[in-house]
Amino acid sequence: MTQIFRQNHGLPNKVIPVAVDPGGNYFCFDFRISETHPSIVFFDHEIDALDKSNLTYVRPNITELLKDLRYLED
């Protein structure tokens, strides 16, 4: 992730994208509070970075996120 992307979209330092959704938004590890136990946040790239609401808390850690994943059958 380049510094230009961070500046243009308002992605804070210590927030690391790990997965992208079909709309170009990201699920991220958030290391801002803990450098060893990141929480999971959702980064919406279309919300104004100055608004500061472009990050939404998802789960306290990756283990909790994985527990909640479900397979959807057609």
C-alpha positions as CSV (number, residue, x, y, z in Angstrom):
1,M,0.0,0.0,0.0
2,T,1.6,3.2,-1.1
3,Q,1.8,6.4,0.9
4,I,-0.1,8.1,-1.9
5,F,-3.0,5.7,-1.6
6,R,-3.1,6.3,2.2
7,Q,-3.1,10.1,1.7
8,N,-5.7,10.0,-1.1
9,H,-8.1,7.7,0.7
10,G,-7.4,8.5,4.4
11,L,-6.2,5.0,5.4
12,P,-4.4,5.6,8.7
13,N,-0.9,4.3,9.4
14,K,-0.9,1.0,11.3
15,V,-4.1,-0.1,9.4
16,I,-3.1,-2.8,7.0
17,P,-5.5,-4.1,4.2
18,V,-5.7,-7.9,4.0
19,A,-8.8,-8.5,1.9
20,V,-10.8,-6.5,-0.7
21,D,-14.6,-6.7,-1.4
22,P,-16.1,-6.4,-4.8
23,G,-16.6,-2.7,-4.4
24,G,-13.0,-1.9,-3.7
25,N,-13.3,-1.6,0.0
26,Y,-10.9,-3.4,2.4
27,F,-11.0,-5.5,5.5
28,C,-7.9,-4.5,7.5
29,F,-5.8,-5.4,10.5
30,D,-5.9,-2.4,12.8
31,F,-2.6,-2.2,14.8
32,R,-3.3,1.4,16.2
33,I,-4.2,0.2,19.7
34,S,-2.1,-3.0,19.9
35,E,1.0,-3.8,17.9
36,T,0.6,-7.5,18.6
37,H,-3.2,-8.1,18.7
38,P,-4.8,-6.2,15.8
39,S,-8.6,-5.8,15.6
40,I,-10.4,-6.1,12.3
41,V,-11.9,-3.1,10.7
42,F,-13.7,-2.4,7.4
43,F,-12.3,0.5,5.3
44,D,-14.8,2.2,3.0
45,H,-12.8,4.0,0.4
46,E,-15.7,6.1,-0.8
47,I,-16.3,7.9,2.5
48,D,-14.4,11.2,2.9
49,A,-11.3,10.6,4.9
50,L,-11.8,13.9,6.7
51,D,-15.0,12.5,8.1
52,K,-13.0,9.8,10.0
53,S,-15.9,7.4,9.7
54,N,-14.4,5.4,6.8
55,L,-13.3,2.7,9.3
56,T,-15.9,0.5,10.9
57,Y,-15.0,-1.9,13.7
58,V,-15.8,-5.5,12.7
59,R,-14.3,-7.9,15.3
60,P,-11.7,-7.8,18.1
61,N,-9.4,-10.2,16.2
62,I,-9.0,-12.5,13.3
63,T,-10.1,-15.6,15.3
64,E,-13.5,-14.0,16.1
65,L,-13.9,-13.0,12.5
66,L,-13.2,-16.6,11.2
67,K,-15.6,-18.0,13.8
68,D,-18.4,-16.0,12.2
69,L,-17.7,-16.9,8.6
70,R,-20.4,-19.1,7.0
71,Y,-20.5,-20.9,3.7
72,L,-23.5,-19.8,1.6
73,E,-25.0,-22.5,-0.6
74,D,-26.6,-21.6,-3.9
